Structures are given as structure tokens and as C-alpha cells.
Amino acid sequence: MYRLKDLREDNDYTQEEIAKLLNCKQNTYQQYESEKRQIPIESLKKLAILYKTSVDYIIKLTDEIKPYPRIK
């Protein structure tokens, strides 16, 4: 369902670094990656900005990695 691990590894981040960005424990983030826990929408938004993609791409609703134009 999620592309979290692929995006993280493609961008050379550790689980610990992403967990810190999302203000959660590494174990919690690992559960997001393994889909044992649903990731909050606010965390998805932060990751979409970090990886310069869309939430839709992260959750596999599209294969288009290019982000949508951002609302300011």
C-alpha cells in the first residue's frame, strides 16, 4: 500500500532520521513501513514535501512521482 521504504532508501535516509522528522519513535515508523500501523495524514504530507512527490504517489493511488502544484 505504501511506498515509504522505497522512497526512504532511494533518498538515503534511515528509519531513525524519518522518525525524528515525523516526531515519532523509530519503532512506530517501522510499523508504518511494514503497514502494521496506518500513517497519519500530517505525516504523509511531511513526507510528500520531503520527497518532492504527492501523497497519492506514496499511497499508490498513482504511479506519477511528479508532485501536484503546491497551494501557498
DOTI-103323 format. One record per residue (C-alpha): residue in one letter; x, y, z; residue number from 1. Coordinates in Angstrom, 1 decimal, m for minus. Last residue first. Example, Ala and Ser with C-alpha at 12.3 -4.5 7.8 and 13.67 -1.06 7.14 Angstrom:
! residues 2
type = s	xx = 13.7	yy = m1.1	zz = 7.1	seq = 2
type = a	xx = 12.3	yy = m4.5	zz = 7.8	seq = 1
This chain:
! residues 72
type = k	xx = 0.6	yy = 28.5	zz = m0.8	seq = 72
type = i	xx = m1.1	yy = 25.6	zz = m2.6	seq = 71
type = r	xx = 1.5	yy = 23.3	zz = m4.1	seq = 70
type = p	xx = 1.4	yy = 22.2	zz = m7.8	seq = 69
type = y	xx = 1.0	yy = 18.4	zz = m7.9	seq = 68
type = p	xx = 4.1	yy = 16.3	zz = m7.3	seq = 67
type = k	xx = 5.9	yy = 14.3	zz = m10.0	seq = 66
type = i	xx = 6.0	yy = 10.6	zz = m9.0	seq = 65
type = e	xx = 3.2	yy = 9.6	zz = m11.3	seq = 64
type = d	xx = 2.4	yy = 6.0	zz = m10.5	seq = 63
type = t	xx = m0.8	yy = 7.0	zz = m8.9	seq = 62
type = l	xx = m3.0	yy = 5.9	zz = m6.0	seq = 61
type = k	xx = 0.0	yy = 4.1	zz = m4.5	seq = 60
type = i	xx = m0.1	yy = 5.6	zz = m1.0	seq = 59
type = i	xx = 3.2	yy = 7.5	zz = m1.6	seq = 58
type = y	xx = 2.1	yy = 8.6	zz = m5.1	seq = 57
type = d	xx = m1.2	yy = 9.9	zz = m3.9	seq = 56
type = v	xx = 0.6	yy = 11.8	zz = m1.1	seq = 55
type = s	xx = 2.4	yy = 13.6	zz = m3.8	seq = 54
type = t	xx = 6.1	yy = 13.9	zz = m4.6	seq = 53
type = k	xx = 9.1	yy = 16.1	zz = m3.6	seq = 52
type = y	xx = 10.5	yy = 13.5	zz = m1.1	seq = 51
type = l	xx = 10.4	yy = 15.9	zz = 1.8	seq = 50
type = i	xx = 7.2	yy = 17.5	zz = 0.8	seq = 49
type = a	xx = 5.4	yy = 14.2	zz = 0.3	seq = 48
type = l	xx = 6.9	yy = 13.0	zz = 3.6	seq = 47
type = k	xx = 5.5	yy = 16.0	zz = 5.5	seq = 46
type = k	xx = 2.1	yy = 15.5	zz = 4.0	seq = 45
type = l	xx = 2.1	yy = 11.8	zz = 4.8	seq = 44
type = s	xx = 3.0	yy = 12.6	zz = 8.4	seq = 43
type = e	xx = 0.0	yy = 15.0	zz = 8.6	seq = 42
type = i	xx = m2.2	yy = 12.3	zz = 7.1	seq = 41
type = p	xx = m1.3	yy = 9.9	zz = 9.9	seq = 40
type = i	xx = 0.4	yy = 6.6	zz = 9.0	seq = 39
type = q	xx = m1.6	yy = 3.5	zz = 9.4	seq = 38
type = r	xx = 0.0	yy = 0.8	zz = 11.6	seq = 37
type = k	xx = 1.2	yy = m2.7	zz = 10.6	seq = 36
type = e	xx = 1.9	yy = m1.5	zz = 7.1	seq = 35
type = s	xx = 5.6	yy = m2.6	zz = 7.2	seq = 34
type = e	xx = 6.7	yy = 1.0	zz = 6.6	seq = 33
type = y	xx = 4.3	yy = 2.4	zz = 9.1	seq = 32
type = q	xx = 5.3	yy = m0.1	zz = 11.7	seq = 31
type = q	xx = 9.0	yy = 0.9	zz = 11.1	seq = 30
type = y	xx = 7.9	yy = 4.5	zz = 11.8	seq = 29
type = t	xx = 6.4	yy = 3.4	zz = 15.1	seq = 28
type = n	xx = 9.6	yy = 1.5	zz = 16.0	seq = 27
type = q	xx = 11.7	yy = 4.5	zz = 15.1	seq = 26
type = k	xx = 9.7	yy = 6.6	zz = 17.6	seq = 25
type = c	xx = 7.7	yy = 9.6	zz = 16.4	seq = 24
type = n	xx = 8.2	yy = 13.2	zz = 15.7	seq = 23
type = l	xx = 7.8	yy = 12.9	zz = 12.0	seq = 22
type = l	xx = 11.2	yy = 14.3	zz = 11.2	seq = 21
type = k	xx = 12.7	yy = 12.2	zz = 14.0	seq = 20
type = a	xx = 11.0	yy = 9.1	zz = 12.7	seq = 19
type = i	xx = 12.5	yy = 9.9	zz = 9.2	seq = 18
type = e	xx = 16.0	yy = 10.1	zz = 10.6	seq = 17
type = e	xx = 15.6	yy = 6.9	zz = 12.7	seq = 16
type = q	xx = 14.3	yy = 5.0	zz = 9.7	seq = 15
type = t	xx = 17.5	yy = 5.9	zz = 7.9	seq = 14
type = y	xx = 17.5	yy = 8.2	zz = 4.9	seq = 13
type = d	xx = 19.4	yy = 7.7	zz = 1.6	seq = 12
type = n	xx = 16.9	yy = 9.2	zz = m0.7	seq = 11
type = d	xx = 16.2	yy = 6.0	zz = m2.6	seq = 10
type = e	xx = 16.1	yy = 4.2	zz = 0.7	seq = 9
type = r	xx = 13.4	yy = 6.4	zz = 2.1	seq = 8
type = l	xx = 11.3	yy = 6.4	zz = m1.1	seq = 7
type = d	xx = 11.5	yy = 2.6	zz = m1.3	seq = 6
type = k	xx = 10.6	yy = 2.2	zz = 2.3	seq = 5
type = l	xx = 7.6	yy = 4.5	zz = 2.3	seq = 4
type = r	xx = 6.0	yy = 3.4	zz = m0.9	seq = 3
type = y	xx = 2.8	yy = 2.5	zz = 0.9	seq = 2
type = m	xx = 0.0	yy = 0.0	zz = 0.0	seq = 1
